[in-house]
Amino acid sequence: MSNAAVITPVGGPTLAQERRLVTAIPGPRSQELLDRKASSVAAGVGHTAPIAAVAAGGGVVVDADGNSLIDLGSGIAVTTVGNAHPKVVAAVQAQVAQFTHTCFMVSPYESYVAVAETLNRLTPGDFPKKSALFNSGAEAVENAVKIARKYTGRPAVVAFDHAYHGRTNLTMALTAKAMPYKSGFGPFASDIYRAPMSYPFHDKLTGPEAAARAISMIEKQVGADNVAAVIIEPIQGEGGFIVPADGFLPAIVDWCHANGVVFIADEVQAGLARAGAMFASELFGIVPDMVTTAKGIAGGMPLSGVTGRAEIMDAAHTGGLGGTYGGNPVVCAAALAALDVIEHDGMIERAQQIGEILLGRLRALQAGDPRIGDVRGAGAMIAAEFVDPATGEPDAALTAAVAKECIAQGVIVLTCGTYGNVIRFLPPLSIGDELLNEGLEVVASVLAAH
């Protein structure tokens, strides 16, 4: 257990920054909620940590039994600036006291415009941009595809192996992994095609070689003149935190520009400081035509955006974009506060510092444990891929067992990967070094025991 620093989020409880286990996980109060969940919530809505959360902040999540767990998941990369960040809480409280909703399509308000202006300024590219706001990453992706199709007049969209873009019908078609995201939910949207991704740990190709393979497939099986958009996560999220080889993304972008294809960077998970840059695209020296954002954009409130070249964004006719809750004034207030924290309170630098700690500790483990086949990522978005050391085959069973036991010992970690053999580390950028290192010590001890 660490020495407990204390934070006091505005509007929230005082939370000791410590790992504290006063019951087994789950404790009786958490189990009571889980029993209620089982009888009242659809079975398809699962959960990773068997706890009833009652408070969170800094680098911890506290449950109804008084257990305090180290948070290395950030609600799947959402609470980037930390849970209940004082600036976000204050902004939400002030906006709720004014009005909670009018619908921007009925009577516009300043905060929506201000979020759009901020995204236009922050996203890569020195050219006129415009934005539209929605509720979720999947909505942002779906609308980006709509806009690209309208702009180009073409039907086809190319996504990549290991991609994750959401759970709506169109975005399930873009998502690669069948279970749990797609199985039994088809048929899916048409004119979606899949190209091979650069996955250096497995394919051993250089970036240009992997790009040539993907481009050849697109040209032969789809046809460049039919492609409206290519969409890709610069660092893939659910697929396993796959970092493409150097040169892969620039070659794909160049091909898109040469063929009138819109290049969409899905930055829902990797964007907004998470990968140690404002946008992961910057790490690869690419400038997308369109960028989708969500997750960390609003400090835990549901908001997403599509930002792109003004001429592309303006292709949709008036009334063709929108939604009742898209860019709700309360979440826009939260976003303006969260984006201000990200931009001006050292969040990018903090993500880089966290990445150095994660990479250092995990690579040290890897050096002594051949089951850790690869350690990769950027910023506070790092993963370890587990394999059978004798065969090199993915070891999903070990991955699941380690993650489960880490949670039982008070450290929330998440799994991912097409093969289910990756543990990903997504701590809030508000976590302290001591707490982060303690969480990694627990991971190391659990791994040693398996």
N, C-alpha and C positions, 0 to 999 in steps of 0.2 A: 504494500500500500504506500502511496506517496504522501508527503507532507501536503496538507490540503490548503492550497490557496483558495480564496473566496472571491466570487464575483456576485454582483447584485444587478441582474437585468432589471431595467425599468418595467414595472408592471408584473414582475415575476418574483419567484422566491430567491432567497440567498442560497446559492449552490456551492458547496465545497467541491473543489476540483480534485476529486479523489475517486479511486475505485473502492467501492464499499459493498461488501456482501453480508447482509444480515439474515438472509434466508437462502435456501436453494433457489435456483432459477428454473421454473417460475415459483414465486412465493404464493401463499394462499390468496391474497387479494388479486394478484395477476391471474391466477388460475380461475378465479371466479369470473373475471372479465372474459377470459378465453372460453370458458364454458358458455357464457352468454353469446359470445361471437359465434360459436359453433351452432347455436340454435337459432340465431337471428340473421346472420350475415351469409350471403351466398358462398358456397364452398369454394368457388373459383377464386375468391379473394383470400390469398394466403398471407403468411407473415413469416419473417425471418427470426426475430427475437421474441421468445414467448414471455413478454412482459406487458404490463399496463403502464404506459408512460404517463407521468403526471407533471413532469418539469424537465427542462433541458436548457443548457447554456454552457458557454465556454467549450469544454470538450467532454461533457458528460450528459447522460440521460438518466433520470431518476424515475424509479417505478413506484407503484402504489404500496409496495412493501418496504420502501426505504432503501432498496438497493440502488447504488450509483454505478452505472456502467460507463466505461470509456467508449466514446463514440468515434469509431473509425469508418463510419458510413455516411454521415451527414444527410440521412434521409434520402439516400441515393443521389448525392452531390447537390442537394438543394440548399442546405443551410451553410453556404459557403462563408458568409460573414459571421456565422454563429447563430445559435437559436436565441430568440428574444433579444436581438441586438438593440441597445438603447435607442439608437437613432431610428431604427425601423419601427420599434414599438411606439415611439413618440409620434412619428409620422402617421401611423395607422390610427392612433387614438385621436389625433387632431382631425383627420379626414372623416372618421366615423361620426364625429360630433357635428360635421358640416352637412354631409349627405353621403349615403352609401351607394346610390345608383341613380343614374338617369337614362343610361344607354347612350353611348357616344354617337350612335347613328341617329338618335332622336334629338338630343341637345348636347353638343360637345362641351368639353371642359378642358382646362389648361393642362392638367397633369398628364393626360394622354399625349398631348402634343409635345410636352416636355420630355416624356420618355422616348418618343420617336426621335426628337432632336438629339437626345443623348446617344441613342443607338446609332443614328446616322453619323455622329461624330466619332464614336469609338470603334466601329467596325472597320476592318481594313479597306483601303482604297481611297485615293485622292480624286474623287469624282462626285457629282451630285447624287445623293441617295434619298430614298424615302422608306418609311416603315409602316407596317400594319401590326396591330396587337391582337392576340388571341389568348386562350386559356391554358393550353398545354403544349408540350413539345410536339405531340402527334398532330395537333391542329396547325401548328406552325409549318410542319413539314408538308401536310396536305395542301395548305394554301400556297406554299412555295411552288409545289408542283402545278397547281391550278394556274398560277401566274405565268410560270415558264411555258406551259402549253399554250396559253392565250397569246403570249408574246411571240412565240416562234411559229405557231400554227401547226405544230408537229405533235404526234401522239405519244411517242415512246419515251420511257424514263429508264435510265440505267442505274442500278444500285450494285452493291458489291457483296461478295462472300463475307459472312460473319457480321453483316450490318444489323443494326437495330435502329428503327425509325419510328416505332409506335405500335399502337394496338387497334387503331381504327381500320376499316376495311382496306383502304388504300395503303396505309402505312404498314399493316400486316403483310401486304404483298411486297413491300420494300424490305421488310425485315427478313433475315435469312433463316433464323432458327425456328424449327417447327414447334418443339416443346420447350416451354409451355405456351408460347405466344400465338401459334397458328393452328395447331392440330384440331380438326373438327369444326373450324370456324369458316371454312371456305364455302362457295368459291370466292376468289379474291378479284380485285380490280385488274383490268386487262392492260396490255401494253407495258408491262413491267418486265425488265430483263436484268440478269445478274452477270456481273463480270468478276473474274478472279482478283482477289485483294493481294496486296503485298503483305506477306506475313513472314518476316525474315527468319524467325525461329524454325519455321517448318519448310518454307520453300527454298531457302538459301539463295534467292535471286537478288541481284542488285536492283535498285529502284528503277533505272531505265529498262532493265530486262523485264521486270514485273509489269511495268507500264506498257511495254510493247506487247506482251501477252494479252493484257486486258483490252488494249486498243484493237488488236487483231480480232479478238472475239466480237467486240462491238461492231466493227466494220463488216465482218462476215455474217454474223447472225442477226444483226439489227439493221445495219445500214446507217451511215452517218446522217444522211438526209432525212431520216425518220426520227432522229433523237431530239427531243425537246430539251432534256436536262440530264446531266449526270449528277447524282447526289452521293455524298460520302462524308463520313465522320473523319476529320483529319487524324484524330486518335480514336479508334473505335472503342465504344463503351461496353455494352452488354456482350459484345463478341469476344471480349478478352483483353481490353486495353491494348489493342494491337497498334504498334507504332510502325507506320510504313517505312520502308528503306528510303534513304536519301535519294531524291531525284524522282521518286514515283509520282508524288502529287504535282510537282511542276510540269511533268510531261503530260499528265492527264489534263491539266488546265490549258496547256498549250494546244493540245488536240481539240479541246472544246472551242477555244477561240478561233482556231483555224477552220472549224466546221459549223460555226453559228450555233453552238450548243451552249445552253446556260449551265454554268458550274455552280452547284449549290453546296455550300459547306454546312453540314449539320453540326452546329456547335452547342447543341443542347446540353451535353454532359461536360465537354472539354472546355467550353468557352467561359468568359468572364472570370479570369484569373485562375481558374481551377488548375490549368496545366502550366502555370508559371509564366503566362503571358496573358494579355487581355483576351486574345483569341488564339486558339491552338494553330490556326492557319498561319499566324505570324512565325511560328517556330519552323515552318517549312518554306517560308518566303513566297507564299502564294496569296493572291488577292481574289477572293471569290466574287462571282457576279451577284450572288444572294447568300445570306447567312440566316440560319434559324437559331434562335436562342430561347431558353426556358430555364428550368431547374434553379440555378443560383441567382436568377435575375432579380428576385423580389424578396429575398430573405425568408423564404418559406411560404410566401403567398403565391397563389396560382396565376401565373402570367407567362406569356410567350410572345415572341416577336418574329417577324420576317422583315429583314432589311436588305435592300439591294439597290442596284443602279436605278436611278429615277425613271429612265425610259422603260425599263423592264417592269418595275413596280406599277407604273401608270398604264400598263397594257390592259389591266382588268377594267371593265366598264363600271361606272358608278352604281353602287348597290351590289356588285359582284363579290365584294369582300366584306367581312364583318361577322357579327354574332352578338347575341343579346348581352353577354357578360364580357366579351373581349375588351381588355383595357379598362376594366372596372376601376372607378376612382380610388377605392381603398387600396387595391393592389398596385395601382400606379404610384400612389403615395409611398407605399413600401418599396417599390422599385427605385424611385428617385433617391430614397435614403440609402438603399443597399448599393446602388451604383456609385453614389457619392463615397461611401465607405471603401468600396473596391478601388476606386480611382485615386482617392486622396489619403487613405489611411494605411497604405503600405501592404495591401493584400497580395499584390503580385509578388512582392519581395518575400512576404511570409510564405506563400505557396512554394517559392523556390527553396526557402530554408527547410520547410517540411519535406520537400522532395529529396534534399540532400540527406536528411536523417533517414527517411524511408529507404532510399537506395543503398545507403551505407550499411544499415542494419541487415537488410534483406540479402544483399550481395555477400555479406559476411556469413550469413546462414547458408547461402547457396554454395559457398566455397567448401563447406563441410558436410553438405547433404546433397547427394546426387539426385534426390527426388525433386529438388527444385530445378527444373529444367531451364527456366528463363526468369529473369527479373527485368521489368521494363516499365516505361511510362515517362511522364514529365510532370514537374511540379507536384502538387498534392493529389496526383492521380497515378498511382503506382500499383503494379500487380506482380504476383508471383504465380508462375504456371507450374503445376505438379505433374510429373510423369513417372512411369515405371522405369527405374534406372537401367534395367536389363534390356528393355525393348524400346524405350522412348515413347511408348504409347501413353495417351492421357490417363491420369489417375483421378477420376472423379470421386471415387469412394474415399480416398485419403483427403481430398479437398473438402468434401462434405463433413467428414468426421472432425477435421481440424477446426472448421468454422463453427460447428455445433459446440465443441468443447470450449472454444474461446468465449462464446457467448455464455456458457455455463459458468465460466470463470470471470465474467464481468467485462468482456471486451466485445463490442459489436463489430463484426467483420461481415463482409458480403462476398458471395461467390459470383462468378460470371463465366463467360466463355462458351463457345459453340459446343465444346466437349465437356463442359461443367467442371473443368479442372483448374480454374483460376480463382485465387483470392485477390480481391481488389481492396485497396486502401484509399479511402476518400475522407480523411478527417476534416472537420470544420477548420477554417483558417484561424479560428479563435483558440484552438487548443494550445496548451503550453508544452514546451519541450519535455518537461519531466513526465507529464501524463502520457504524451505520445511514446516516449521511450518505455514507460512501464507497460503500455499496451503491447508494444513489440516484444518485450520480454515475456509476456504471457503467451504470445503467438509462438515464440521460440520454445518455451517449455512444453507447450502442448504438442508441437511438432516432434520434439525429442521423445515424447512419451508414446508416440504412435509408430 
